Amino acid sequence: MELLETFITDVINDNLWMILPFLLVAAGLYFGARTMLVQIRMIPEMFKAVVEKPAKDGEFADKQDISAFKAFTISAASRVGTANVAGVALAITLGGPGAVFWMWIIALVGGATSFIESTLAQLWKVKDGDSYRGGPAYYMTLGLNARWLAVIFGVAITLTFGFVYNALQSNAVVEAITVSLGTPSTTAKAFVGLGMAALSSLVIFGGVQRIANVTQWMVPFMAGAYIIVGVLVIVINIQAVPAMINDIIAGAFGFRPVATASVWGAFWLAFMNGMRRGLFSNEAGEGSVPNAAATATVSHPVKQGLVQTLGVYFDTLLVCSITAFIILLSGVDYATGDIQSSSLTQSALSTVVGGWGVHFITAVMFFLAFSSVLGNYYLAQANIQYFTDSKIVMLVFRLLVLASVFFGAIASVPLIWALGDTFAGIMVVINLSAIVPLGGVAYKLLRNYTTQKKAGLDPVFHRDMLPEVRNIACWNGTDAATENYKEAMEVVKKK
């Protein structure tokens, strides 16, 4: 097992992740340039789109519609997980404060990539009972006409989000409990795993509607509580904030040595760890979030592209930054040479607010992990449904997901972490190879949206507005969100 782990880490991941950060940055810069920095100039539109409610009186739309906000919380449930607490701490211990800067950069640059992939997912979504489903496997098949690529991606995301990442979530909870209450016995770990699996089963067997209903209150609640405590830490240490910002910027360019006396070495550690943990956290370009984006009932595909770009910022610029600030303002020694994750965050918070901070982080980790299991499950489920609608297959898949949650609680999972990085890298490569050639369609959709906005309309899309684009299964004006498309059609024709 050790040999396999070494091979995956040293031979596959180290080489794969030498290339991926540059691919992600290049793609983000390309998409940002083509969309004239949509991820920055349309931030006000993002806030409008995320609170928009679906209409209620169409052929398909009813009380079961997935709103833009519900789709946002499904994706946020996957994004805002233990990586926001454990992953940020890991990045700081390996790359120093400068890693935080590069996490911010990958979020700002990756926002454009997230916009493109989520907009495409909305365009090529398909009907799924009383809601929708879609994602990279669907736009690879319908848009790119590359089913073989969709199959590879579908397998990769199912393994990664259905099994690997969910095992990591429960394992992170056990690690937090170890710091909070002492090293748990194997029996205690098993009870944690069983508890998380049982709670997860109550939600995932209810399908996407129940997942959306749970995540729409759980994500704001847990993120809100964490942010409030983080702001408290900032207020208590307000005089140290300028020095912290200076350390982050200086460390980003190698002027704060980390495990090396070389400026270049310190820069590289900060860059690589910030990029890797930034992607693991916000998932921009990975192809996971579009599966949630496709579920929403909205009047125009661009709206969900904007919503999911906001999700990148919510995850990295807000929640991840709170973790970084807690650690860096606390005065704890993160440069001990030991690799630390959630335990560092627990130690940092307890230093500032007292012993209850340790237990607070444990509670936060539990809720983060639980919501991530729900979000991860749905992202994988959408791809299982790409292959088959068999109820037996879905039952077996759900049971395997629950088994992975239990396994992660009782096992030491360095191999699973390594596999997670491998499959995430594979997903990035496949997804980028699809959205780069399909990007032109997203640019047309953005122009269509902008044209309608300039005419004073609430943008509505109909597939006849892009007759040259084939295989659009929905967007025919029969659901409530798009039934008022005729006025928009006239505006587009005049343009």
NORQUI-V282683 format. One line per field, one symbol per residue. psi: psi as a letter, one per 30 degrees, with the letter a starting at -180 (. if undefined). burial: + if it has 9 or more other C-alpha atoms within 8 Angstrom, else -. Layout:
# NORQUI-V282683
psi = ???
burial = ???
This chain:
# NORQUI-V282683
psi = eeeeeeeeeeedeeeeffeeeeeeeeeeeeeeefghhefefgeeeeeeefgkkllggaefkaffkjleeeeefeeeeeeiafffeeeeeeeeeefaffeeefeeefeeefeeeeeeeeeeeeehllkicgallaaeeefeeeefhieeeeeeeeeeeeeeeeeeeeeeeeeeeeeeeeeefljlleeeeeeeeeeeeeeeefefffaeeeeeeeffeeeeeeeeeeeeeeeeeeeeheffeeeeeeeeeeefgggjkjglfkeeeeeeeeeeeeeefeeeefgkffgeefeeeffkjlfkeeefeeefeeeeeeeefdeeeeeeeeefffgljfhffkjlcfeeeeeeefeefaffeeeeeeeeeeeeeeeeeeeeeeeeeefefeelgkeeeeeeeeeeeeeeeeefeflkheeeeeeeeeeeeeeeeeeefefeffeeeeeeeeeeeeeeefggljkkkkfffiffklhjeahggflefgfhfeeeeeeeee.
burial = ----+++++++++++++--++--++-+++-++--+-+++--++--++-++-+-++--+-+++--+++++++++++++++++++++++++++++++++++++++++++++++++++++++++++++++--+++++++++++++++-++-+++-++++++++++++++++++++++++++++---+----++-+++-+++-++-++-+--++++++++-++--++--++--++-++--+---+--+--++++++++++++----+-++++++++++++++++++++++++++++++++++++++++++++++++++++++++++++++++++-+-++----++++++++++++++---+++-++-+++++++++++++++++++++-+--+---++---+-+++++++++++--+--+++++++++++++++++-++--++-+++-++-++-+++-----+++++--------+-++++++++++++--++-++---
